[in-house]
């Protein structure tokens, strides 16, 4: 039986029934296996889970769907356009329906609960997508549904977009950007997944950090290929394709990209400084004048902090011989690079070529996109609205800007919106962050309630509140 009670909360702690309803609905959404579809047109079988999820959302959040103009964007993305009192400064709130796949032998991977059973146990909802990103999708809809049920009318047009292929091609988000551009709609504020309310994210900081991505790194994917004569494994040559490739891989790992501390990272450190241990406080408070020290120190503290200050190169897929007794005529590896904000894909490719320094290695670029523009922080009204919403839902958290290391649908929204922030209002400790795309993904029920409070506070706060009368309506055609 579904818990449908939703309540108003004037305090930071959302009443338990709201969190419990969100947990029940999230568990049901997890049971619908919307695994990221392969590129290209969707077959009926691949589309079916997304159709089923849409039906579930329409039934569960009936008031929201009734108030919105609903469109399919891209292959299976959903756009809900809710008209507000004004068409000026529209707001775009995003999440994604799709999840990464789980191996057939999920038990061997270490899952404590079946990944698609949506188990509720020990105060948590367990399952694939609980954090990435159905948790945000459900709590966003819970907030909007509750507000509309209370008689709320948005002060400005609100667009809700739920992508269907964020974990792969981002085709739905790309289609959304094209659609908004065609209609002349420029979201004044966009919020997508990204950072979270993280504990244990920075050495010595006891309070949770609400890390809000004001930009995200670019990406460069390159296939490295080495070739050599084939033959029988009983007479190996002195130089083989796998050997040539192995030396190139070692050269990449032994030659990290230069490090630099971006202005946004300086801002993050300066805001963290008052809460840091006394031994670190002075350095963080003077981050702007101590960039050289920080560029040397941060990569030594953790891989996460190292990735904040430089372009990274990760070796992923490897291919070689088709049989154990056949010499490989071709060996290849894929390098997944995340390009630092302030750098470029061309610069990242140039560093890769220089590190390898071997004409026997062919480099083929499979994908390249530049780092996203940096969204306003500081005294900007939109940044203040996010911080106020964090304070209303997680009063103990420190809201800080950061550079998002991974990719999101938000990078396409940045093509049409001047202020894109990447933040899912869910509490995550180190173990939970490591479970994203891995075994035992789970989210606390209490955190779901707080996420509902975040979205409610954001949509009803001063920045998104009273506004001049409508000058027109949302253009939906």
Secondary structure by P-SEA (a helix, b strand, c coil): ccccbbbbbccccccaaaaaaaaaaaaaaaacccccccccccccccaaaaaaaaaaaaaaaaaaaaaccccccccbbbbbbbbcccccbbbbbbcccbbbbbcccccccccccccccccccccccccccccccaaaaaaaaaaaaaaaaaccccccbbbbbbbccccccaaaaaaaaaaaaaacccccbbbbccccccccccccccccccccccbbbbbbbbbbbbbbbbccccccccccaaaaaaaaaaaaaacccbbbbcaaaaaaaaaacccccccaaaaaaacccaaaaaaaccccccaaaaaacbbbbbbccccccccccccccbbbbbbbbbbcccccaaaaaaaaaaaaccccbbbbbcccccccccccccccaaaaaaaaaaaaccccbbbbbbbbccccaaaaaaacccbbbbbccccccaaaaaacccccccccaaaaaaaaaaaaaaaaccccccccccccccccc
